[in-house]
Amino acid sequence: MNRTTYRRAARPVPDAPHHASRPIDDQDDAAVADLMERAYAGTIDEHLGGNSDGAVEIADWRRNAVPRASFVALKEGRIVAASLISSTGDDFWLAYVITHPEWKGQGLGTAVVAASLRALNAPVLAGVTDGNIPSERLLATFGFTPVPR
């Protein structure tokens, strides 16, 4: 499956729906791994980084994680959305945007991505599986554009 890389220059973040969010902490990893498995099941990204084990993906993300710019949103006492930022060299990456299937379409993904972008105030890259229309639309909302191949 092919992926397209997108880039967003550092600039003000557009207004997003207001939902309570907070930076991720180490205690959130199991809940975010579970969220990842539920959110990606049956989608184009179901096999994540070559597997469908959210715990493996989160542990892998932690190696280059930028926790100060990675946010979770909570509803009814549980994590229902997450925006996970990583870094590689001098580049920041929007590594994952995850929303629980029961909470999709309510602006939670948009809210956590907005929080991440505000915390970074730097250029950000994102890789999206070709055909992942919801992710492509979300990135366009924030001014990400495809990087020529």
BELQUIBEL-V802381 format. One record per run of one state. SS is the DSSP state (2 for helix, 1 for strand, 0 for the rest). FROM is the first residue (numbers start at 1). TO is the last residue. If there is no record, write none. Layout:
BEGIN
ss | from | to
SS | FROM | TO
SS | FROM | TO
END
This chain:
BEGIN
ss | from | to
0 | 1 | 2
1 | 3 | 8
0 | 9 | 20
1 | 21 | 23
0 | 24 | 25
2 | 26 | 40
0 | 41 | 53
2 | 54 | 62
0 | 63 | 64
1 | 65 | 65
0 | 66 | 66
2 | 67 | 69
0 | 70 | 70
1 | 71 | 75
0 | 76 | 77
1 | 78 | 88
0 | 89 | 90
1 | 91 | 99
0 | 100 | 100
2 | 101 | 103
0 | 104 | 107
2 | 108 | 120
0 | 121 | 123
1 | 124 | 129
0 | 130 | 132
2 | 133 | 141
0 | 142 | 144
1 | 145 | 146
0 | 147 | 149
END
